[in-house]
């Protein structure tokens, strides 16, 4: 699929040249700025993305960095990130063999021996795009690596005796392989649609079903009035509270807005997504400015807990405009256009989502 995507920022006066320059500056800040970068070289041939709030490298960030690099045509950095991931994060023994340790220290020492499925799905998608953009005849066979990851995700029980990352009956992605619950922000049906074309042929039907199931689950788990989704939820979409957090709408959940934007960009708008987008744009408009954002119940009841990632909330809400345009759509585009990258020790998560939303709205988040 090779197509040109619109520059949504034109609606608020930013030309494509302006937007492209903004994208390049943001990428350069994340990877090269002496003060604000969170990419680091580790070995001569490897590097990692640091979670600056926790001072570790996570499969989430590593795979996000790889997606940034394939979109920006930086194979050199992509290969360094993938080398670090294979060298230091790939698990080779036990029931989790074939998965990646979700958190390691910046020198590669493991903080955990289990995976987080959002890392694996982003790894696989970035590798498939790398194969199409650069080919698989160089240092890495991107295509084979992507297929191997997804083979484990679906068939882990028969391969190692471990737990798969998707429930084989309902085709929903799990929060972690050993728990029969989900995370609405993990659901990337636009990825699964492409997995059906590019993963092992025997799994094509599974991925098509997973895409359908996830699109339905995203709608099921979003509040019908506010559009808010929980960080963690059961297979029926009902919120589950974990990690001593008494509020369901928090950091992971912001990604749902971004995800429905990208699914709509790649595969077209859907009425259920439009409803979510319009509702959440309306709700969050009433919560501005950014320093006023709070952790919330799904019905919009505010708590006293400040949002940890306010920049990410505004960026993702702006990206939801791709899925559906409420009365405040242009306000969100303008607010994001005027919003700088976050600085400080929590900049990692905010700026990853910021960059993806910038790519989307700037028409530069492409399928190769």
C-alpha positions in Angstrom: 0.0 0.0 0.0 1.7 3.2 -1.2 -0.4 6.3 -0.9 -0.1 10.0 -0.1 -1.7 11.1 3.2 -3.1 14.6 3.9 -1.4 17.2 6.1 -4.1 17.9 8.7 -2.2 20.9 10.0 -3.0 22.8 6.8 -6.4 23.5 8.5 -4.6 25.7 11.0 -2.1 27.3 8.7 0.9 25.0 8.6 2.2 24.1 5.2 3.6 20.7 4.4 7.1 22.3 4.3 6.5 23.7 7.8 5.2 20.4 9.1 8.0 18.4 7.5 10.5 20.7 9.2 8.8 20.3 12.5 8.9 16.5 12.2 12.6 16.6 11.4 13.4 18.9 14.3 11.4 16.6 16.7 13.2 13.5 15.5 16.6 15.2 15.8 15.7 16.3 19.4 14.8 12.7 20.4 17.9 11.1 18.9 20.6 13.8 18.9 20.0 16.8 21.2 22.6 16.8 23.9 20.2 17.7 26.6 16.8 16.3 25.5 17.6 13.2 23.6 16.6 9.8 25.0 18.4 7.6 22.4 21.9 6.5 23.5 24.6 4.5 21.8 25.5 1.5 23.9 27.9 -0.6 21.8 29.6 0.3 18.5 26.7 -1.4 16.8 23.8 -1.0 19.2 21.8 1.7 21.0 18.7 2.0 23.2 15.8 4.3 23.9 15.8 5.3 27.6 12.6 5.6 29.6 13.8 8.8 31.3 11.3 8.5 34.1 12.5 5.0 35.1 16.0 5.0 33.7 15.6 1.7 31.8 15.1 0.5 28.3 11.7 -1.1 27.5 10.4 -3.1 24.6 7.8 -0.3 24.2 10.4 2.3 23.7 12.8 0.2 21.6 10.0 -0.8 19.2 8.8 2.8 19.1 12.2 4.0 18.3 12.4 1.5 15.4 9.1 2.7 14.1 10.4 6.3 14.2 13.5 5.3 12.3 11.8 3.3 9.5 9.4 6.2 9.0 12.3 8.7 8.9 14.5 6.4 6.6 17.3 6.0 9.2 18.3 2.4 8.7 21.5 3.0 10.6 19.7 3.8 13.9 17.0 1.2 13.3 19.7 -1.5 13.1 21.3 -0.3 16.3 18.0 -0.5 18.1 17.3 -3.9 16.7 20.8 -5.1 17.6 20.3 -4.0 21.2 16.9 -5.7 21.4 18.2 -9.0 20.0 21.4 -9.0 22.0 20.1 -7.9 25.4 16.3 -8.4 25.5 15.5 -11.6 23.6 14.7 -14.4 25.9 16.2 -17.7 24.9 15.2 -20.2 27.6 12.0 -21.3 29.4 8.4 -20.8 28.5 9.0 -17.1 27.5 11.7 -18.1 24.9 11.2 -16.1 21.7 9.7 -13.1 23.6 11.6 -10.1 24.8 12.3 -9.0 28.4 10.1 -5.9 28.7 12.6 -3.9 30.9 16.4 -4.0 31.0 19.0 -1.6 32.4 20.8 0.7 29.9 23.7 -1.8 29.9 21.4 -4.7 29.0 21.1 -6.3 32.4 17.6 -7.6 32.8 15.1 -6.0 35.2 12.4 -8.5 34.2 12.2 -12.0 32.6 8.8 -11.6 31.1 7.4 -9.7 28.0 4.9 -6.9 27.4 2.9 -7.6 24.2 2.8 -4.0 23.0 6.6 -4.3 22.4 6.3 -7.4 20.3 3.5 -6.0 18.1 5.5 -2.8 17.4 8.7 -4.8 16.8 6.9 -6.9 14.2 5.3 -4.0 12.4 8.5 -2.0 12.3 10.4 -4.9 10.9 7.7 -5.6 8.2 8.0 -1.9 7.2 11.8 -2.1 7.2 11.7 -5.1 4.9 9.5 -3.2 2.4 11.5 0.0 2.7 15.1 -1.4 2.7 14.9 -5.1 1.9 16.1 -8.0 4.1 19.4 -8.8 2.4 21.6 -6.7 4.8 22.7 -7.2 8.3 19.3 -8.4 9.4 16.6 -10.5 7.7 13.8 -8.2 8.9 11.0 -10.2 7.3 12.1 -13.5 9.0 12.6 -11.7 12.3 9.1 -10.2 12.2 7.5 -13.6 11.3 9.4 -15.3 14.1 8.1 -12.8 16.6 4.5 -13.3 15.6 4.9 -17.1 15.4 5.7 -17.0 19.1 2.9 -14.5 19.9 0.3 -16.9 18.5 1.9 -20.4 18.9 3.9 -20.0 22.1 2.2 -23.0 23.8 3.2 -25.4 21.2 6.6 -23.9 20.8 7.7 -23.6 24.4 4.8 -24.6 26.6 4.3 -20.9 27.5 1.3 -18.6 27.1 0.5 -16.9 23.8 0.1 -13.1 23.7 -3.4 -13.3 22.1 -6.2 -15.3 23.6 -6.8 -18.0 21.0 -10.6 -18.1 21.4 -11.6 -14.5 21.4 -8.5 -13.2 19.5 -7.9 -10.4 21.9 -4.4 -9.3 22.9 -3.5 -9.8 26.6 -2.0 -7.3 29.0 0.7 -9.9 29.7 0.7 -13.5 28.4 -0.1 -15.1 31.8 -3.1 -12.9 32.6 -6.5 -13.3 30.9 -7.2 -9.5 30.8 -6.4 -6.9 28.2 -5.2 -3.3 27.8 -7.4 -1.3 25.3 -4.3 0.7 24.2 -2.6 -2.5 23.1 -5.2 -3.0 20.4 -3.7 -2.2 17.0 -6.1 -3.6 14.4 -4.4 -1.6 11.6 -1.2 -3.6 12.4 -3.1 -6.9 12.4 -4.6 -6.2 9.1 -1.1 -5.9 7.7 0.1 -9.0 9.7 -2.6 -11.0 7.9 -0.8 -10.1 4.6 2.8 -10.4 5.8 3.1 -13.0 8.6 3.0 -16.8 8.1 0.3 -17.7 5.7 -1.2 -20.2 8.1 -1.9 -17.4 10.5 -3.6 -15.0 8.0 -7.1 -15.9 9.1 -6.1 -15.5 12.8 -4.9 -12.0 12.2 -7.9 -11.0 10.1 -10.1 -12.2 13.0 -7.9 -10.4 15.5 -8.3 -7.1 13.6 -12.1 -7.5 13.6 -12.1 -8.4 17.3 -9.9 -5.5 18.3 -11.9 -2.9 16.4 -15.0 -4.2 18.2 -13.2 -4.2 21.5 -12.0 -0.6 21.2 -15.6 0.5 20.7 -16.8 -1.8 23.6 -14.3 -0.5 26.1 -14.7 3.2 25.5 -17.2 5.1 27.6 -20.3 6.0 25.6 -20.4 9.6 26.7 -16.8 10.7 27.4 -15.0 8.3 25.0 -12.5 7.5 27.7 -10.9 4.0 27.9 -9.4 2.2 30.8 -5.7 1.3 31.1 -6.7 -2.3 31.8 -9.9 -4.1 31.1 -11.5 -7.5 31.1 -12.5 -9.2 27.8 -15.9 -7.6 28.1 -14.3 -4.1 28.2 -15.0 -3.4 31.9 -12.2 -1.6 33.7 -9.8 -3.5 35.9 -7.7 -1.5 38.5 -4.1 -2.6 38.9 -0.9 -1.4 40.6 -2.7 0.4 43.4 -4.2 3.0 41.0 -7.9 3.6 41.9 -8.6 5.4 38.6 -8.9 3.7 35.2 -8.1 6.5 32.7 -4.4 7.0 33.0 -1.1 6.8 31.1 -1.5 3.7 28.9 -5.0 4.7 28.0 -4.1 7.9 26.2 -2.8 5.8 23.3 -6.3 4.7 22.3 -6.9 8.1 20.8 -3.7 7.8 18.8 -4.5 4.3 17.7 -7.9 5.0 16.3 -6.3 7.9 14.4 -3.8 5.7 12.7 -6.3 3.0 11.9 -8.5 5.6 10.3 -5.5 7.1 8.4 -4.5 3.8 7.0 -7.8 2.0 6.5 -10.5 4.7 6.6 -12.9 6.2 9.2 -15.4 4.0 11.1 -18.6 5.3 12.7 -17.7 3.8 16.1 -14.3 5.5 16.0 -15.9 8.8 15.0 -18.1 8.6 18.1 -15.2 8.0 20.4 -13.1 10.8 18.8 -15.9 13.4 19.0 -16.8 12.5 22.5 -13.2 12.6 23.8 -12.4 15.9 22.0 -15.4 17.4 23.7 -14.6 16.0 27.1 -11.0 17.0 27.1 -11.7 20.5 25.8 -13.5 21.1 29.2 -10.3 19.9 31.0 -7.9 22.4 29.5 -5.2 23.8 30.0 -2.8 20.9 30.1 -1.7 21.5 33.7 -5.3 20.9 34.7 -5.4 17.3 33.3 -6.2 14.7 36.0 -6.5 10.9 36.2 -10.2 10.2 35.7 -13.0 7.7 36.1 -14.4 6.7 32.7 -17.5 8.8 33.2 -15.3 11.9 33.5 -15.2 12.2 37.2 -11.9 13.9 38.1 -9.6 12.7 40.8 -6.9 14.7 42.6 -4.1 12.8 40.8 -2.4 15.0 38.2 -1.9 13.4 34.8 1.7 12.2 34.5 1.8 12.8 30.7 -0.1 16.0 29.8 1.8 16.5 26.6 0.8 13.1 25.4 -2.9 13.7 26.1 -3.0 16.8 23.9 -1.0 15.2 21.1 -3.2 12.1 21.1 -6.4 14.0 21.3 -5.3 16.0 18.2 -4.5 12.7 16.4 -8.1 11.6 17.1 -9.2 14.3 14.7 -8.2 11.8 11.9 -10.9 9.4 13.2 -13.6 12.0 13.7 -14.0 15.8 13.7 -15.9 17.3 16.6 -16.7 21.0 17.0 -13.3 21.5 18.7 -11.3 19.6 16.0 -9.4 22.7 14.8 -8.8 23.9 18.3 -7.0 20.6 19.0 -5.0 20.8 15.8 -3.9 24.4 16.7 -3.1 23.5 20.3 -0.9 20.6 19.2 0.7 22.7 16.5 1.7 25.2 19.2 2.8 22.6 21.7 6.5 22.0 22.2 8.1 18.7 23.0 8.2 17.9 26.7 11.4 18.5 28.6 12.6 17.0 31.8 12.6 13.5 33.3 9.2 12.4 32.1 9.8 13.4 28.4 10.2 9.9 27.1 6.6 8.7 26.9 5.1 12.0 26.1 7.6 12.7 23.2 7.2 9.2 21.7 3.5 9.7 21.4 4.0 13.3 20.4 6.2 12.2 17.5 3.8 9.5 16.3 0.9 12.0 16.4 3.0 14.6 14.5 3.8 12.0 11.8 0.1 11.0 11.5 -1.3 14.5 11.3 1.6 15.6 9.0 0.8 12.9 6.5 4.1 11.1 7.1 3.2 7.9 9.0 3.2 5.6 6.0 2.8 1.9 5.2 5.6 0.5 3.2 
